[in-house]
Structure formats: C-alpha cells, structure tokens
Amino acid sequence: MFPEFRDRITQLKTTDHHFMRLFEQHNALDQKVKNMEANITPATHEEIEVLKKEKLLLKDQLYAILKNAG
C-alpha cells in the first residue's frame, strides 16, 4: 500500500500513534477480508462488502495523513 510513501510510512508508524492505529486497523481488516473471501472465515457477501468499505475509509485517512506529512 502506497509504495511511494514507504519511508514516510515507516517514520509515521514510529512517531504518530494515530497513524499507527489506523495502519494496524487497515491491515487487520485486510486480513479479515482475505480470510472471508478464501472461505476460511464464514461470511456473507454483504458482510465482506461492509468490511471493504471500512478498509477503504481507513486507506483514505492514511493517504490524507501521508500527503500532509510531507
């Protein structure tokens, strides 16, 4: 995610607790969605879509922080 901001992500993960929390939430949701799509965790299509939307909102927030940090 955001390879052009790799260095900035590394920095923010150690200096910005809010960014780190959002980043961890995004990664957790990403793994949850992958497990659901692979039928490891049972879920309906609607449940998966809700989680994908949550993940997208987190990604938008992370991107905004990354843009403003530079």
PDB file of N, CA, C and O in Angstrom, chain B, residues numbered from 101:
ATOM      1  N   MET B 101       0.848  -1.182   0.000  1.00  0.00           N
ATOM      2  CA  MET B 101       0.000   0.000   0.000  1.00  0.00           C
ATOM      3  C   MET B 101       0.887   1.237   0.000  1.00  0.00           C
ATOM      4  O   MET B 101       1.765   1.377   0.851  1.00  0.00           O
ATOM      5  N   PHE B 102       0.663   2.114  -0.935  1.00  0.00           N
ATOM      6  CA  PHE B 102       1.377   3.382  -1.080  1.00  0.00           C
ATOM      7  C   PHE B 102       2.901   3.217  -1.127  1.00  0.00           C
ATOM      8  O   PHE B 102       3.602   3.750  -0.266  1.00  0.00           O
ATOM      9  N   PRO B 103       3.417   2.493  -2.113  1.00  0.00           N
ATOM     10  CA  PRO B 103       4.874   2.297  -2.171  1.00  0.00           C
ATOM     11  C   PRO B 103       5.651   3.607  -2.293  1.00  0.00           C
ATOM     12  O   PRO B 103       6.806   3.680  -1.875  1.00  0.00           O
ATOM     13  N   GLU B 104       5.034   4.633  -2.858  1.00  0.00           N
ATOM     14  CA  GLU B 104       5.723   5.922  -2.998  1.00  0.00           C
ATOM     15  C   GLU B 104       5.932   6.616  -1.657  1.00  0.00           C
ATOM     16  O   GLU B 104       6.710   7.565  -1.557  1.00  0.00           O
ATOM     17  N   PHE B 105       5.235   6.142  -0.631  1.00  0.00           N
ATOM     18  CA  PHE B 105       5.348   6.736   0.705  1.00  0.00           C
ATOM     19  C   PHE B 105       6.014   5.780   1.704  1.00  0.00           C
ATOM     20  O   PHE B 105       5.866   5.940   2.916  1.00  0.00           O
ATOM     21  N   ARG B 106       6.738   4.802   1.195  1.00  0.00           N
ATOM     22  CA  ARG B 106       7.304   3.767   2.067  1.00  0.00           C
ATOM     23  C   ARG B 106       8.110   4.355   3.235  1.00  0.00           C
ATOM     24  O   ARG B 106       7.918   3.952   4.382  1.00  0.00           O
ATOM     25  N   ASP B 107       9.003   5.297   2.949  1.00  0.00           N
ATOM     26  CA  ASP B 107       9.831   5.884   4.013  1.00  0.00           C
ATOM     27  C   ASP B 107       8.976   6.675   5.003  1.00  0.00           C
ATOM     28  O   ASP B 107       9.186   6.603   6.214  1.00  0.00           O
ATOM     29  N   ARG B 108       8.026   7.418   4.484  1.00  0.00           N
ATOM     30  CA  ARG B 108       7.160   8.222   5.338  1.00  0.00           C
ATOM     31  C   ARG B 108       6.290   7.329   6.227  1.00  0.00           C
ATOM     32  O   ARG B 108       6.051   7.648   7.391  1.00  0.00           O
ATOM     33  N   ILE B 109       5.822   6.215   5.675  1.00  0.00           N
ATOM     34  CA  ILE B 109       5.025   5.270   6.465  1.00  0.00           C
ATOM     35  C   ILE B 109       5.852   4.730   7.618  1.00  0.00           C
ATOM     36  O   ILE B 109       5.382   4.674   8.754  1.00  0.00           O
ATOM     37  N   THR B 110       7.084   4.332   7.325  1.00  0.00           N
ATOM     38  CA  THR B 110       7.972   3.817   8.373  1.00  0.00           C
ATOM     39  C   THR B 110       8.161   4.851   9.469  1.00  0.00           C
ATOM     40  O   THR B 110       8.115   4.521  10.654  1.00  0.00           O
ATOM     41  N   GLN B 111       8.372   6.090   9.079  1.00  0.00           N
ATOM     42  CA  GLN B 111       8.568   7.163  10.056  1.00  0.00           C
ATOM     43  C   GLN B 111       7.304   7.388  10.886  1.00  0.00           C
ATOM     44  O   GLN B 111       7.371   7.457  12.113  1.00  0.00           O
ATOM     45  N   LEU B 112       6.162   7.501  10.224  1.00  0.00           N
ATOM     46  CA  LEU B 112       4.918   7.795  10.932  1.00  0.00           C
ATOM     47  C   LEU B 112       4.494   6.657  11.854  1.00  0.00           C
ATOM     48  O   LEU B 112       3.890   6.897  12.899  1.00  0.00           O
ATOM     49  N   LYS B 113       4.803   5.430  11.477  1.00  0.00           N
ATOM     50  CA  LYS B 113       4.444   4.297  12.330  1.00  0.00           C
ATOM     51  C   LYS B 113       5.173   4.359  13.671  1.00  0.00           C
ATOM     52  O   LYS B 113       4.707   3.796  14.661  1.00  0.00           O
ATOM     53  N   THR B 114       6.310   5.038  13.699  1.00  0.00           N
ATOM     54  CA  THR B 114       7.063   5.137  14.957  1.00  0.00           C
ATOM     55  C   THR B 114       6.826   6.450  15.693  1.00  0.00           C
ATOM     56  O   THR B 114       7.109   6.548  16.887  1.00  0.00           O
ATOM     57  N   THR B 115       6.307   7.470  14.988  1.00  0.00           N
ATOM     58  CA  THR B 115       6.172   8.776  15.638  1.00  0.00           C
ATOM     59  C   THR B 115       4.736   9.254  15.811  1.00  0.00           C
ATOM     60  O   THR B 115       4.482  10.160  16.606  1.00  0.00           O
ATOM     61  N   ASP B 116       3.787   8.659  15.079  1.00  0.00           N
ATOM     62  CA  ASP B 116       2.401   9.125  15.112  1.00  0.00           C
ATOM     63  C   ASP B 116       1.486   7.968  15.531  1.00  0.00           C
ATOM     64  O   ASP B 116       1.205   7.066  14.742  1.00  0.00           O
ATOM     65  N   HIS B 117       1.030   8.012  16.786  1.00  0.00           N
ATOM     66  CA  HIS B 117       0.220   6.916  17.316  1.00  0.00           C
ATOM     67  C   HIS B 117      -1.108   6.772  16.581  1.00  0.00           C
ATOM     68  O   HIS B 117      -1.591   5.657  16.383  1.00  0.00           O
ATOM     69  N   HIS B 118      -1.696   7.885  16.179  1.00  0.00           N
ATOM     70  CA  HIS B 118      -2.962   7.832  15.441  1.00  0.00           C
ATOM     71  C   HIS B 118      -2.757   7.128  14.102  1.00  0.00           C
ATOM     72  O   HIS B 118      -3.546   6.260  13.729  1.00  0.00           O
ATOM     73  N   PHE B 119      -1.709   7.497  13.384  1.00  0.00           N
ATOM     74  CA  PHE B 119      -1.392   6.854  12.111  1.00  0.00           C
ATOM     75  C   PHE B 119      -1.148   5.364  12.311  1.00  0.00           C
ATOM     76  O   PHE B 119      -1.660   4.541  11.552  1.00  0.00           O
ATOM     77  N   MET B 120      -0.370   5.019  13.327  1.00  0.00           N
ATOM     78  CA  MET B 120      -0.056   3.623  13.590  1.00  0.00           C
ATOM     79  C   MET B 120      -1.333   2.825  13.872  1.00  0.00           C
ATOM     80  O   MET B 120      -1.477   1.701  13.392  1.00  0.00           O
ATOM     81  N   ARG B 121      -2.249   3.392  14.638  1.00  0.00           N
ATOM     82  CA  ARG B 121      -3.505   2.707  14.965  1.00  0.00           C
ATOM     83  C   ARG B 121      -4.343   2.492  13.694  1.00  0.00           C
ATOM     84  O   ARG B 121      -4.885   1.408  13.480  1.00  0.00           O
ATOM     85  N   LEU B 122      -4.442   3.526  12.859  1.00  0.00           N
ATOM     86  CA  LEU B 122      -5.187   3.392  11.607  1.00  0.00           C
ATOM     87  C   LEU B 122      -4.543   2.343  10.700  1.00  0.00           C
ATOM     88  O   LEU B 122      -5.240   1.538  10.084  1.00  0.00           O
ATOM     89  N   PHE B 123      -3.228   2.356  10.623  1.00  0.00           N
ATOM     90  CA  PHE B 123      -2.490   1.411   9.791  1.00  0.00           C
ATOM     91  C   PHE B 123      -2.743  -0.024  10.250  1.00  0.00           C
ATOM     92  O   PHE B 123      -2.969  -0.913   9.428  1.00  0.00           O
ATOM     93  N   GLU B 124      -2.704  -0.246  11.562  1.00  0.00           N
ATOM     94  CA  GLU B 124      -2.944  -1.576  12.108  1.00  0.00           C
ATOM     95  C   GLU B 124      -4.387  -2.017  11.882  1.00  0.00           C
ATOM     96  O   GLU B 124      -4.638  -3.184  11.581  1.00  0.00           O
ATOM     97  N   GLN B 125      -5.338  -1.090  12.026  1.00  0.00           N
ATOM     98  CA  GLN B 125      -6.741  -1.419  11.776  1.00  0.00           C
ATOM     99  C   GLN B 125      -6.938  -1.807  10.313  1.00  0.00           C
ATOM    100  O   GLN B 125      -7.646  -2.770  10.015  1.00  0.00           O
ATOM    101  N   HIS B 126      -6.319  -1.066   9.406  1.00  0.00           N
ATOM    102  CA  HIS B 126      -6.416  -1.374   7.980  1.00  0.00           C
ATOM    103  C   HIS B 126      -5.870  -2.766   7.698  1.00  0.00           C
ATOM    104  O   HIS B 126      -6.506  -3.550   6.993  1.00  0.00           O
ATOM    105  N   ASN B 127      -4.704  -3.078   8.238  1.00  0.00           N
ATOM    106  CA  ASN B 127      -4.099  -4.387   8.000  1.00  0.00           C
ATOM    107  C   ASN B 127      -4.948  -5.513   8.580  1.00  0.00           C
ATOM    108  O   ASN B 127      -5.070  -6.574   7.967  1.00  0.00           O
ATOM    109  N   ALA B 128      -5.533  -5.293   9.747  1.00  0.00           N
ATOM    110  CA  ALA B 128      -6.389  -6.308  10.363  1.00  0.00           C
ATOM    111  C   ALA B 128      -7.632  -6.549   9.508  1.00  0.00           C
ATOM    112  O   ALA B 128      -8.030  -7.694   9.294  1.00  0.00           O
ATOM    113  N   LEU B 129      -8.239  -5.476   9.025  1.00  0.00           N
ATOM    114  CA  LEU B 129      -9.412  -5.617   8.154  1.00  0.00           C
ATOM    115  C   LEU B 129      -9.042  -6.319   6.857  1.00  0.00           C
ATOM    116  O   LEU B 129      -9.794  -7.158   6.360  1.00  0.00           O
ATOM    117  N   ASP B 130      -7.891  -5.976   6.314  1.00  0.00           N
ATOM    118  CA  ASP B 130      -7.432  -6.593   5.076  1.00  0.00           C
ATOM    119  C   ASP B 130      -7.315  -8.106   5.250  1.00  0.00           C
ATOM    120  O   ASP B 130      -7.760  -8.871   4.394  1.00  0.00           O
ATOM    121  N   GLN B 131      -6.721  -8.531   6.353  1.00  0.00           N
ATOM    122  CA  GLN B 131      -6.566  -9.965   6.612  1.00  0.00           C
ATOM    123  C   GLN B 131      -7.924 -10.628   6.823  1.00  0.00           C
ATOM    124  O   GLN B 131      -8.153 -11.743   6.355  1.00  0.00           O
ATOM    125  N   LYS B 132      -8.810  -9.951   7.518  1.00  0.00           N
ATOM    126  CA  LYS B 132     -10.149 -10.481   7.770  1.00  0.00           C
ATOM    127  C   LYS B 132     -10.903 -10.687   6.453  1.00  0.00           C
ATOM    128  O   LYS B 132     -11.538 -11.722   6.253  1.00  0.00           O
ATOM    129  N   VAL B 133     -10.830  -9.699   5.560  1.00  0.00           N
ATOM    130  CA  VAL B 133     -11.485  -9.797   4.259  1.00  0.00           C
ATOM    131  C   VAL B 133     -10.880 -10.955   3.450  1.00  0.00           C
ATOM    132  O   VAL B 133     -11.613 -11.730   2.836  1.00  0.00           O
ATOM    133  N   LYS B 134      -9.567 -11.069   3.450  1.00  0.00           N
ATOM    134  CA  LYS B 134      -8.915 -12.158   2.711  1.00  0.00           C
ATOM    135  C   LYS B 134      -9.379 -13.517   3.231  1.00  0.00           C
ATOM    136  O   LYS B 134      -9.645 -14.429   2.448  1.00  0.00           O
ATOM    137  N   ASN B 135      -9.474 -13.647   4.555  1.00  0.00           N
ATOM    138  CA  ASN B 135      -9.933 -14.912   5.140  1.00  0.00           C
ATOM    139  C   ASN B 135     -11.376 -15.210   4.750  1.00  0.00           C
ATOM    140  O   ASN B 135     -11.730 -16.360   4.488  1.00  0.00           O
ATOM    141  N   MET B 136     -12.200 -14.179   4.713  1.00  0.00           N
ATOM    142  CA  MET B 136     -13.601 -14.368   4.332  1.00  0.00           C
ATOM    143  C   MET B 136     -13.720 -14.748   2.857  1.00  0.00           C
ATOM    144  O   MET B 136     -14.493 -15.636   2.499  1.00  0.00           O
ATOM    145  N   GLU B 137     -12.957 -14.078   2.016  1.00  0.00           N
ATOM    146  CA  GLU B 137     -13.014 -14.366   0.580  1.00  0.00           C
ATOM    147  C   GLU B 137     -12.468 -15.755   0.260  1.00  0.00           C
ATOM    148  O   GLU B 137     -12.872 -16.369  -0.728  1.00  0.00           O
ATOM    149  N   ALA B 138     -11.556 -16.251   1.086  1.00  0.00           N
ATOM    150  CA  ALA B 138     -10.981 -17.577   0.881  1.00  0.00           C
ATOM    151  C   ALA B 138     -11.803 -18.659   1.594  1.00  0.00           C
ATOM    152  O   ALA B 138     -11.412 -19.826   1.629  1.00  0.00           O
ATOM    153  N   ASN B 139     -12.933 -18.258   2.155  1.00  0.00           N
ATOM    154  CA  ASN B 139     -13.819 -19.175   2.887  1.00  0.00           C
ATOM    155  C   ASN B 139     -13.159 -19.803   4.105  1.00  0.00           C
ATOM    156  O   ASN B 139     -13.568 -20.876   4.550  1.00  0.00           O
ATOM    157  N   ILE B 140     -12.143 -19.144   4.647  1.00  0.00           N
ATOM    158  CA  ILE B 140     -11.531 -19.587   5.893  1.00  0.00           C
ATOM    159  C   ILE B 140     -12.435 -19.167   7.048  1.00  0.00           C
ATOM    160  O   ILE B 140     -12.626 -19.905   8.015  1.00  0.00           O
ATOM    161  N   THR B 141     -12.984 -17.962   6.921  1.00  0.00           N
ATOM    162  CA  THR B 141     -13.942 -17.430   7.882  1.00  0.00           C
ATOM    163  C   THR B 141     -15.279 -17.283   7.156  1.00  0.00           C
ATOM    164  O   THR B 141     -15.348 -16.623   6.119  1.00  0.00           O
ATOM    165  N   PRO B 142     -16.337 -17.890   7.689  1.00  0.00           N
ATOM    166  CA  PRO B 142     -17.631 -17.762   7.004  1.00  0.00           C
ATOM    167  C   PRO B 142     -18.158 -16.324   7.048  1.00  0.00           C
ATOM    168  O   PRO B 142     -18.058 -15.636   8.064  1.00  0.00           O
ATOM    169  N   ALA B 143     -18.716 -15.899   5.921  1.00  0.00           N
ATOM    170  CA  ALA B 143     -19.275 -14.542   5.849  1.00  0.00           C
ATOM    171  C   ALA B 143     -20.172 -14.444   4.623  1.00  0.00           C
ATOM    172  O   ALA B 143     -20.012 -15.176   3.646  1.00  0.00           O
ATOM    173  N   THR B 144     -21.113 -13.523   4.706  1.00  0.00           N
ATOM    174  CA  THR B 144     -21.960 -13.257   3.549  1.00  0.00           C
ATOM    175  C   THR B 144     -21.262 -12.229   2.661  1.00  0.00           C
ATOM    176  O   THR B 144     -20.323 -11.551   3.077  1.00  0.00           O
ATOM    177  N   HIS B 145     -21.743 -12.139   1.451  1.00  0.00           N
ATOM    178  CA  HIS B 145     -21.210 -11.141   0.521  1.00  0.00           C
ATOM    179  C   HIS B 145     -21.374  -9.735   1.097  1.00  0.00           C
ATOM    180  O   HIS B 145     -20.487  -8.892   0.959  1.00  0.00           O
ATOM    181  N   GLU B 146     -22.509  -9.491   1.738  1.00  0.00           N
ATOM    182  CA  GLU B 146     -22.788  -8.171   2.321  1.00  0.00           C
ATOM    183  C   GLU B 146     -21.807  -7.841   3.447  1.00  0.00           C
ATOM    184  O   GLU B 146     -21.345  -6.705   3.554  1.00  0.00           O
ATOM    185  N   GLU B 147     -21.492  -8.819   4.277  1.00  0.00           N
ATOM    186  CA  GLU B 147     -20.524  -8.593   5.367  1.00  0.00           C
ATOM    187  C   GLU B 147     -19.149  -8.233   4.810  1.00  0.00           C
ATOM    188  O   GLU B 147     -18.470  -7.346   5.327  1.00  0.00           O
ATOM    189  N   ILE B 148     -18.756  -8.925   3.762  1.00  0.00           N
ATOM    190  CA  ILE B 148     -17.463  -8.645   3.135  1.00  0.00           C
ATOM    191  C   ILE B 148     -17.456  -7.235   2.554  1.00  0.00           C
ATOM    192  O   ILE B 148     -16.470  -6.512   2.697  1.00  0.00           O
ATOM    193  N   GLU B 149     -18.545  -6.839   1.902  1.00  0.00           N
ATOM    194  CA  GLU B 149     -18.620  -5.505   1.309  1.00  0.00           C
ATOM    195  C   GLU B 149     -18.539  -4.409   2.369  1.00  0.00           C
ATOM    196  O   GLU B 149     -17.899  -3.380   2.149  1.00  0.00           O
ATOM    197  N   VAL B 150     -19.183  -4.621   3.515  1.00  0.00           N
ATOM    198  CA  VAL B 150     -19.129  -3.640   4.608  1.00  0.00           C
ATOM    199  C   VAL B 150     -17.682  -3.472   5.078  1.00  0.00           C
ATOM    200  O   VAL B 150     -17.215  -2.351   5.276  1.00  0.00           O
ATOM    201  N   LEU B 151     -16.985  -4.583   5.252  1.00  0.00           N
ATOM    202  CA  LEU B 151     -15.593  -4.512   5.703  1.00  0.00           C
ATOM    203  C   LEU B 151     -14.699  -3.850   4.659  1.00  0.00           C
ATOM    204  O   LEU B 151     -13.781  -3.108   5.009  1.00  0.00           O
ATOM    205  N   LYS B 152     -14.958  -4.110   3.396  1.00  0.00           N
ATOM    206  CA  LYS B 152     -14.167  -3.472   2.335  1.00  0.00           C
ATOM    207  C   LYS B 152     -14.366  -1.960   2.347  1.00  0.00           C
ATOM    208  O   LYS B 152     -13.422  -1.205   2.114  1.00  0.00           O
ATOM    209  N   LYS B 153     -15.577  -1.525   2.614  1.00  0.00           N
ATOM    210  CA  LYS B 153     -15.838  -0.082   2.687  1.00  0.00           C
ATOM    211  C   LYS B 153     -15.132   0.534   3.891  1.00  0.00           C
ATOM    212  O   LYS B 153     -14.583   1.631   3.792  1.00  0.00           O
ATOM    213  N   GLU B 154     -15.143  -0.163   5.026  1.00  0.00           N
ATOM    214  CA  GLU B 154     -14.414   0.320   6.211  1.00  0.00           C
ATOM    215  C   GLU B 154     -12.931   0.429   5.898  1.00  0.00           C
ATOM    216  O   GLU B 154     -12.278   1.408   6.260  1.00  0.00           O
ATOM    217  N   LYS B 155     -12.408  -0.582   5.224  1.00  0.00           N
ATOM    218  CA  LYS B 155     -10.986  -0.603   4.865  1.00  0.00           C
ATOM    219  C   LYS B 155     -10.639   0.559   3.942  1.00  0.00           C
ATOM    220  O   LYS B 155      -9.586   1.181   4.085  1.00  0.00           O
ATOM    221  N   LEU B 156     -11.528   0.848   2.995  1.00  0.00           N
ATOM    222  CA  LEU B 156     -11.305   1.957   2.074  1.00  0.00           C
ATOM    223  C   LEU B 156     -11.309   3.299   2.806  1.00  0.00           C
ATOM    224  O   LEU B 156     -10.505   4.176   2.493  1.00  0.00           O
ATOM    225  N   LEU B 157     -12.200   3.461   3.769  1.00  0.00           N
ATOM    226  CA  LEU B 157     -12.213   4.698   4.560  1.00  0.00           C
ATOM    227  C   LEU B 157     -10.903   4.873   5.326  1.00  0.00           C
ATOM    228  O   LEU B 157     -10.351   5.972   5.388  1.00  0.00           O
ATOM    229  N   LEU B 158     -10.413   3.782   5.905  1.00  0.00           N
ATOM    230  CA  LEU B 158      -9.134   3.842   6.614  1.00  0.00           C
ATOM    231  C   LEU B 158      -8.003   4.197   5.653  1.00  0.00           C
ATOM    232  O   LEU B 158      -7.125   4.993   5.985  1.00  0.00           O
ATOM    233  N   LYS B 159      -8.031   3.606   4.467  1.00  0.00           N
ATOM    234  CA  LYS B 159      -6.992   3.885   3.476  1.00  0.00           C
ATOM    235  C   LYS B 159      -7.011   5.354   3.074  1.00  0.00           C
ATOM    236  O   LYS B 159      -5.957   5.970   2.915  1.00  0.00           O
ATOM    237  N   ASP B 160      -8.204   5.916   2.910  1.00  0.00           N
ATOM    238  CA  ASP B 160      -8.321   7.344   2.581  1.00  0.00           C
ATOM    239  C   ASP B 160      -7.747   8.214   3.696  1.00  0.00           C
ATOM    240  O   ASP B 160      -7.068   9.206   3.431  1.00  0.00           O
ATOM    241  N   GLN B 161      -8.022   7.837   4.942  1.00  0.00           N
ATOM    242  CA  GLN B 161      -7.486   8.599   6.078  1.00  0.00           C
ATOM    243  C   GLN B 161      -5.958   8.500   6.125  1.00  0.00           C
ATOM    244  O   GLN B 161      -5.273   9.493   6.366  1.00  0.00           O
ATOM    245  N   LEU B 162      -5.444   7.321   5.898  1.00  0.00           N
ATOM    246  CA  LEU B 162      -3.997   7.131   5.888  1.00  0.00           C
ATOM    247  C   LEU B 162      -3.347   7.971   4.781  1.00  0.00           C
ATOM    248  O   LEU B 162      -2.318   8.610   5.002  1.00  0.00           O
ATOM    249  N   TYR B 163      -3.950   7.963   3.606  1.00  0.00           N
ATOM    250  CA  TYR B 163      -3.414   8.731   2.484  1.00  0.00           C
ATOM    251  C   TYR B 163      -3.397  10.230   2.796  1.00  0.00           C
ATOM    252  O   TYR B 163      -2.429  10.925   2.489  1.00  0.00           O
ATOM    253  N   ALA B 164      -4.461  10.709   3.400  1.00  0.00           N
ATOM    254  CA  ALA B 164      -4.522  12.131   3.757  1.00  0.00           C
ATOM    255  C   ALA B 164      -3.407  12.487   4.737  1.00  0.00           C
ATOM    256  O   ALA B 164      -2.773  13.534   4.603  1.00  0.00           O
ATOM    257  N   ILE B 165      -3.172  11.641   5.698  1.00  0.00           N
ATOM    258  CA  ILE B 165      -2.088  11.887   6.664  1.00  0.00           C
ATOM    259  C   ILE B 165      -0.736  11.873   5.958  1.00  0.00           C
ATOM    260  O   ILE B 165       0.110  12.730   6.214  1.00  0.00           O
ATOM    261  N   LEU B 166      -0.532  10.902   5.070  1.00  0.00           N
ATOM    262  CA  LEU B 166       0.735  10.809   4.341  1.00  0.00           C
ATOM    263  C   LEU B 166       0.986  12.040   3.481  1.00  0.00           C
ATOM    264  O   LEU B 166       2.106  12.548   3.438  1.00  0.00           O
ATOM    265  N   LYS B 167      -0.040  12.519   2.801  1.00  0.00           N
ATOM    266  CA  LYS B 167       0.119  13.712   1.956  1.00  0.00           C
ATOM    267  C   LYS B 167       0.442  14.936   2.780  1.00  0.00           C
ATOM    268  O   LYS B 167       1.270  15.751   2.372  1.00  0.00           O
ATOM    269  N   ASN B 168      -0.188  15.086   3.927  1.00  0.00           N
ATOM    270  CA  ASN B 168       0.021  16.257   4.774  1.00  0.00           C
ATOM    271  C   ASN B 168       1.330  16.198   5.557  1.00  0.00           C
ATOM    272  O   ASN B 168       1.824  17.226   6.019  1.00  0.00           O
ATOM    273  N   ALA B 169       1.892  15.005   5.705  1.00  0.00           N
ATOM    274  CA  ALA B 169       3.128  14.849   6.470  1.00  0.00           C
ATOM    275  C   ALA B 169       4.352  15.244   5.662  1.00  0.00           C
ATOM    276  O   ALA B 169       5.434  15.435   6.218  1.00  0.00           O
ATOM    277  N   GLY B 170       4.186  15.366   4.369  1.00  0.00           N
ATOM    278  CA  GLY B 170       5.339  15.650   3.517  1.00  0.00           C
ATOM    279  C   GLY B 170       5.479  17.091   3.328  1.00  0.00           C
ATOM    280  O   GLY B 170       6.395  17.538   2.637  1.00  0.00           O
TER     281      GLY B 170
END
